[in-house]
Amino acid sequence: MLQKDFFIQPNVYQVLNRSNIDDSRITFGTVKEWSSARDLLWGASSGTSGKNHLTERKKRMASLDSKKDPEVQSILVLHQGALGDFILALPALETLRKAFPRAKSVIMGYPRILELAHERFYADDIFSVDQKGMASFFTREGNLDFTLSEFFKTFDLIVAFGKDGEGTVIGNLKRVCQGQVLPIHPFPPWDEKVHITDHLLKQLDQYGIRPSGPNPRLYLRKSDREWARNFWESRGVSPGERSKVFILHPGSGSKKKVWPLDRFLNLARILQDRHRSKLLIVLGPAEGPDVRKAFETTGPNSPVLAKGLTLLQLASVMDGCRFFVGNDSGISHMAAALGLPTLAIFGPTDQSVWSPRGEETFVVWRGIHCSPCSQEKFFQCRDPECLRAVEVKDVLQGLEEIGIR
């Protein structure tokens, strides 16, 4: 069964053997078919193919080591992080895009996240990392999947985000890649206290790729905005009313990062009394029935519920609203990347490393004796006192800091 959130250009990647797709796993077609697609992708623009194309690539990549020649025609980014990780990596992807503006850019990761970047500045195409044969690249000195090896071989530059460093995966990519392979470690050392985005940009700078701006940014298309307009109109919200909508996201990927539900409900009542505006509640798969039941009310002041949406649809719906309040979650990072005034409530996580970035962002955090948590402490903690210490008044004061009164 083909995943609904798997996006790929059929006119270019029609070599995919869709009959062999089983749930989230995909397989390429024959090597001969893939070779033809490779020529279509990279050969036409370079005027070379086969051995000549690989020879030209080697010449170009030899100069990348000397940090002088930007003549890279094809880039593959491997990124297997969650939504928040991916959003905070966008400045690094922007840096690559601007450093090699003529290169075809492909990102390999999780399609439900990558659709935010597909044909929206960052990626010309996307591929799922959940593919048959990918496991062979995690095995030291083993036999590598032939079809994936042929795929990786087509790129001038592979930028691989992962903890592997110069380990097994990078070593195997170097075995098959005709160009350069740049490892990027996604997380700084625990005691370094540097923001994730700065940590990523610093590594690119060390490779001689000058960093762009530090704030993530998402680019929506006209079709995305049209879809969102229909969403709001179907719920009786005019464009003028939409610009006054405020968004609450009471969930997170981890329950240990969630502000108490009763405080979100209290905050919602106060904000509706103050602003007399519509409220959008984001409900994701992690939110339990108690959260859904609390916000599924009826009446003239009932909130609009955003549930069952793809990430791209949710981003489109959120775009253009007044402001956003949420927990330490990927959706909070997405709100900031859309340019929304964003307030994030942090507890066990280190805000100096993981806070959302944007022109108007604010983090409410009450440090206590055990916060921020180390990874070991985080899993051991059964009572996130750091989150219970954050009061509604703290959030309201934080909103004033970003101009929301």
ZINOR-V95131 format. One record per pair of residues at least 12 apart in sequence whose ideal C-beta (glycine too) atoms are under 6 Angstrom apart, sorted by sequence separation. I is the first residue (numbers start at 0). J is the second residue. D is the distance in whole Angstrom. If there is no record, write none. Layout:
i->{I I}
j->{J J}
d->{D D}
This chain:
i->{16 113 132 331 343 350 169 14 249 280 341 350 110 132 157 370 106 323 327 341 110 196 345 367 14 104 164 322 323 324 326 327 367 1 14 104 105 106 107 157 183 314 318 340 341 342 343 344 345 103 108 247 317 335 2 107 327 14 156 280 282 335 349 152 155 156 157 158 159 160 332 347 348 365 151 154 278 279 280 281 282 331 365 151 152 160 181 245 335 347 279 363 45 85 148 71 74 139 143 73 79 92 264 69 72 73 74 75 76 77 78 82 137 347 363 71 363 41 136 243 244 246 247 248 250 252 363 136 244 250 250 347 361 240 346 347 346 361 346 361 236 249 359 344 79 281 342 342 340 258 234 257 256 246 256 246 251 244 245 244 245 246 247 248 251 243 75 73 322 73 74 75 76 77 78 248 72 71 71 230 258 227 226 227 223 219 120 56 119 219 25 115 6 5 24 25 26 4 23 90 4 24 6 87 91 87 91 94 98 6 88 41 91 97 8 33 37 63 94 94 60 93 27 30 60 217 216 217 56 215 56 90 53 90 266 89 265 255 258 266 86 262 66 215 214 214 195 194 192 196 115 115 114 83 86 82 86 81 83 86}
j->{28 125 144 343 355 362 182 28 263 294 355 364 125 147 172 385 122 339 343 357 127 213 362 384 32 122 182 340 341 342 344 345 385 20 33 123 124 125 126 176 202 333 337 359 360 361 362 363 364 123 128 267 337 355 23 128 348 36 178 302 304 357 371 175 178 179 180 181 182 183 355 370 371 388 175 178 302 303 304 305 306 355 389 176 177 185 206 270 360 372 305 389 72 112 175 99 102 167 171 102 108 121 293 99 102 103 104 105 106 107 108 112 167 377 393 102 394 73 168 276 277 279 280 281 283 285 397 171 279 285 286 383 397 277 383 385 385 400 386 401 277 290 401 389 128 330 397 398 401 326 303 326 326 317 327 320 326 320 321 321 322 323 324 325 328 321 154 154 403 155 156 157 158 159 160 330 155 155 156 316 344 315 315 316 315 315 218 155 218 318 127 217 110 110 129 130 131 110 129 196 111 131 114 195 199 196 200 203 208 117 199 153 203 211 124 149 153 179 210 211 178 211 146 149 179 336 336 337 177 336 178 213 177 215 391 215 391 383 386 394 215 391 207 356 356 357 352 352 351 356 310 311 311 329 332 329 333 329 332 336}
d->{4 4 3 4 5 5 5 4 4 5 5 5 6 5 6 4 4 5 6 6 5 6 5 6 4 5 6 4 5 5 5 5 5 5 5 5 5 5 5 6 5 6 5 4 5 5 5 5 4 5 5 6 6 4 6 5 5 5 5 5 6 4 4 5 4 5 5 5 5 5 5 6 6 4 5 6 4 5 5 5 4 5 5 5 6 5 6 6 5 4 6 6 6 5 4 4 5 5 6 6 5 5 6 6 5 5 5 5 5 5 5 5 6 5 5 5 6 5 5 4 5 5 6 4 5 6 4 5 5 5 4 6 5 6 5 6 4 5 4 5 6 6 5 6 6 6 5 6 5 6 5 5 5 6 5 5 4 4 5 6 5 4 5 4 4 5 4 5 5 5 5 5 5 4 5 5 6 5 5 5 5 4 6 5 4 6 5 5 5 6 6 6 6 5 6 5 5 5 5 5 4 6 5 5 4 5 6 5 5 5 6 6 6 6 6 6 5 5 5 5 4 5 5 6 5 5 6 6 5 4 5 6 5 6 5 4 5 5 5 6 5 5 3 6 5 6 6 6 5 6 6 6 5 4 4 3 6 6 5 5}
